[in-house]
Amino acid sequence: MAMREEPSRSPSVGSGVMALDTGGTSQELKAHPDWKDVVPSVTEAPTLGDGLRIAREHSGRSLAELSSLTRVPSRYLTALEQNDFSTLPNRVFSIGYVRAYAGSLGLDEQLAVERFKRESPDPSVPLQAPVGVAFEEVRRYSPRLIAAGMALVLAVVGWNVFQRVSLMRAPQPSDLTAIPESWTLGAVPGQPAALSLTAPRPAPPDQTIPALYITPGLETELTGVDPASPEAIAAATAGAPPVQRAFNPRGAIYGASANASQVVIQARKAASLVVRMADGRVLFARQLAAGDAWRAPAGVAAVVDVSSHFSDFDVYLNGEHGGTLTAEQTPLSQLNTRAQALARQAAAEVAARTQAAQIEAQARAAQVQSAMAVTTTDG
């Protein structure tokens, strides 16, 4: 700390009479080699930087000298004097620089640090609870605000209760006529006793969907059988070959696609199936499980070879059952030929039935025309 002025007495004047102390500093004391002016307090300056700068100028030392003395870079000392706290390092180092700079100038280090904290608050410090005049005003008027809020709530609740009570009516006797306790079976309450129950009516239909409309003559044109003629239906049924059971896929299906195959071989139980080409190459080889099937491609020269009993494999031609394999090795062309012959036979039968139906329809039309002509002539 710098030396403070001590009250001094003026030297004696005349006959030893001591002069009064006026509180000033004598020139003789200022001329002493150890005399130093009083360093102004850091709290009297407008800002911390102004206080540090005034104290440094009062000491007559430069920033370079103080930087060498405090071991603080001169750019940080300049920033402190200019109140440019944004260029300082982290807060711990900044407080150390303020403390060292104030101590080297003979200022109160703690006062300088406290003022630095006030002028450059730490943003990481959480906000404190509000204190002061404003907070006291809030505390003073808070009971009144709470009382006003409670009064408003009570007013709203009272108004709702009043409205509900005013809309309530006293209970009144029912306008419905009491039903007599004594009545007989078949009598309707509230009606004369002579009225009795009638027979139950049929239940309404469950649905009102109209009957399916079929274009007249369409079925005859497609099938060759007149659905209105029992004789035609009986003849078609008697002349048609029996329909075999259809192919039912009950497992994996290998081979060609459905639209490129007329022959399907299906295993009744687990068995191996090998199909070899004419040149010896294997077209298909697999251990089939029960229900697995293989679609044979059309127009391929191959031989179907089964290692187990051949009756373990069903053959389906054009989707209908055609029996089982008849040998352990069966040419594939033989199965395809059977399927094609059956397809041609079925097509021929359909064409014959269609032609017969058309002839019959034409004959009936001729009969109808003849009958109409006779009727017209008689009229």
C-alpha positions, 0 to 999 in steps of 0.5 A: 500500500502507498504511504498515506499522508501524516498530519505534520506540523509546520516548523517553528516561526519566530520565538518558538511559537508553533503554527497551526496545522491546516491539513495541507502538505508542506512543500518540504515533505513533498521534496523529500526523496521518499515522498509519494503522492496518495494513490486514489482509491479504485472505488472513486473512479467511474469504472474499474478501468479508469481507476487502474489507468489513473493509478498507473498514470499517477505512479508514472510507470508504463504498461511495459514496466507493469507487465514485466512486474506482474508477468501479465501480458500488456494486451490484457492490462490494456484491456483492463484499462479500457474495460474490454473484458471480452478479450480476457481469458477465462474468469479465473485468470482474469480475476488473477490479472486484476488482483496482480495489477491492483497490487502492483499499483498499491490499490486494494486488491479485494476492492478491485476484484469485487468491482470487476465482478460487478462490472463483468458478471459471470454468466454461469452463476445461476440467477438469485431470488428477486430482492429489493423494492420491486420484490417487496411490492409484489409481496405486499400486493399478493394477498390482495391479488389472491383475494380478488381471484378467489372472489372471481371464482366464487362469483362464477360458481355462485352464478352457475348454481343459481342458474341451475336452481332456477331451472329446476321444477317441482316434481309433477304427477305423470301424464301416463294413464295407469295400466289396470292390474287385472287383465286376461290372456289375449287382452291388450292393455289400454284397449277394450277386452273384446279385442284379441290377438290375431295369428302371427304374421310371417317374418319379413324377408332377410334380404331384398337382392333381386334374382340373378338375370341371365341373358336368354340363349346365352347359356345355350350358345356357350354350352350347347344345352338348353337349360329350359329343356329337361330332355336336352339336359338329360341327353347331355348328362347321359352322353357326357363322359364322367368327370375325373377328380381335378388336380389338387396341389397339396405341396410344392409344385416344380417344373413348367408354368401352369399355362405351358403344361398339360401333364402333372405328376404328383407323388402320393408319398415320399419318393424320388423322381428323375427326368432325363433328356434324350442326350442323357442330361438330367432335366429334373431330379428331386426327392418329392414329399407327399403332395409335391408335384412336377409339371411336365413341359410340352414338346420335350423328349425326355423319360420319366424315371422313378426308383420306387414303385410307379403306382406312388405317382398320380398323373393328371392330364389337362387338370383331370386325373388320368391314373398312375404311372404304369412303368418305372420308365415312361416316355414323356411324349407318351403322356403329352400325346394322351393329354392332347388327344383328350383335349381334342376329344373334349373339344370335338364333343363340345362342338358336336353338342353345340351344333346339335343344340343349334340345329334343335334351336333352328327347328324350334324357331321354324316350328314357332314361325309355322305356328304363327303363320297358321294363326295369322291365316286363321285370323 
